[in-house]
Each structure stands twice: as structure tokens, then as C-alpha cells.
Amino acid sequence: MRMGFAALAGIFCGLAGFTGASGILAAIAFYIWSYAFAKYAFGRLFTTPEDRKKLYKTGIFSYILFWLAIWVLTYNFALTL
């Protein structure tokens, strides 16, 4: 699920032509959106505070790397059009 949001964020940032801080802020917004979605969809499964923290932190490094790769590829592809 997080990788889907990372792909959406990367495609959005690339096609919108975001560079620098604006792209990073968009990725952070998508990450927070993915957390809210996961909390809504799977919130019943995570009842203790440790579980909620785990839900927030799980996959953050993979999210950043995947988002960055998709952003770079989409941005460069959009420049060639």
C-alpha cells in the first residue's frame, strides 16, 4: 500500500514539474495521506501505542527510495515530451 502511494507521489511530482523542496513537501503530504488511509483501513488491528508507532514508521525508507526513483524517472520522461 505504501509503495502505491509512493508511486502516485512520484508520478504526481514528476508530471507537475516539482523540483527541490516542493517535491519533498508533496512526498511528505502523500506519506501522511498513506498513514491516514492505513489508520482508517487497518486501525482496528493496531490498538496499542507501540503498534500505532509501528504503523507510522513501517516502510518509510522504502517509501522514500521508491518515490525518489519514480519522481526522477517521471520528471525526466516529462522533459522529453
Contacts in CASP RR format, 6 or more apart in sequence:
PFRMAT RR
TARGET T0000
AUTHOR 0000-0000-0000
METHOD contacts of the structure
MODEL  1
MRMGFAALAGIFCGLAGFTGASGILAAIAFYIWSYAFAKYAFGRLFTTPE
DRKKLYKTGIFSYILFWLAIWVLTYNFALTL
1 34 0 8 1.000
1 37 0 8 1.000
1 38 0 8 1.000
1 41 0 8 1.000
2 31 0 8 1.000
2 34 0 8 1.000
2 38 0 8 1.000
2 58 0 8 1.000
2 59 0 8 1.000
2 62 0 8 1.000
2 63 0 8 1.000
3 62 0 8 1.000
3 63 0 8 1.000
3 66 0 8 1.000
5 30 0 8 1.000
5 31 0 8 1.000
5 33 0 8 1.000
5 34 0 8 1.000
5 37 0 8 1.000
5 63 0 8 1.000
6 27 0 8 1.000
6 30 0 8 1.000
6 62 0 8 1.000
6 63 0 8 1.000
6 64 0 8 1.000
6 66 0 8 1.000
6 67 0 8 1.000
6 70 0 8 1.000
7 66 0 8 1.000
7 67 0 8 1.000
7 70 0 8 1.000
8 30 0 8 1.000
9 26 0 8 1.000
9 27 0 8 1.000
9 30 0 8 1.000
9 31 0 8 1.000
9 67 0 8 1.000
9 70 0 8 1.000
9 71 0 8 1.000
10 27 0 8 1.000
10 67 0 8 1.000
10 70 0 8 1.000
10 71 0 8 1.000
10 74 0 8 1.000
11 70 0 8 1.000
11 74 0 8 1.000
12 26 0 8 1.000
12 30 0 8 1.000
13 23 0 8 1.000
13 26 0 8 1.000
13 27 0 8 1.000
13 67 0 8 1.000
13 71 0 8 1.000
13 74 0 8 1.000
13 75 0 8 1.000
14 71 0 8 1.000
14 74 0 8 1.000
14 75 0 8 1.000
14 78 0 8 1.000
15 74 0 8 1.000
15 78 0 8 1.000
16 26 0 8 1.000
17 75 0 8 1.000
17 78 0 8 1.000
18 26 0 8 1.000
18 71 0 8 1.000
18 75 0 8 1.000
19 75 0 8 1.000
23 71 0 8 1.000
27 64 0 8 1.000
27 67 0 8 1.000
27 71 0 8 1.000
30 67 0 8 1.000
31 60 0 8 1.000
31 63 0 8 1.000
34 63 0 8 1.000
35 55 0 8 1.000
35 56 0 8 1.000
38 55 0 8 1.000
39 46 0 8 1.000
39 52 0 8 1.000
39 55 0 8 1.000
42 55 0 8 1.000
43 55 0 8 1.000
45 51 0 8 1.000
46 52 0 8 1.000
46 54 0 8 1.000
46 55 0 8 1.000
END
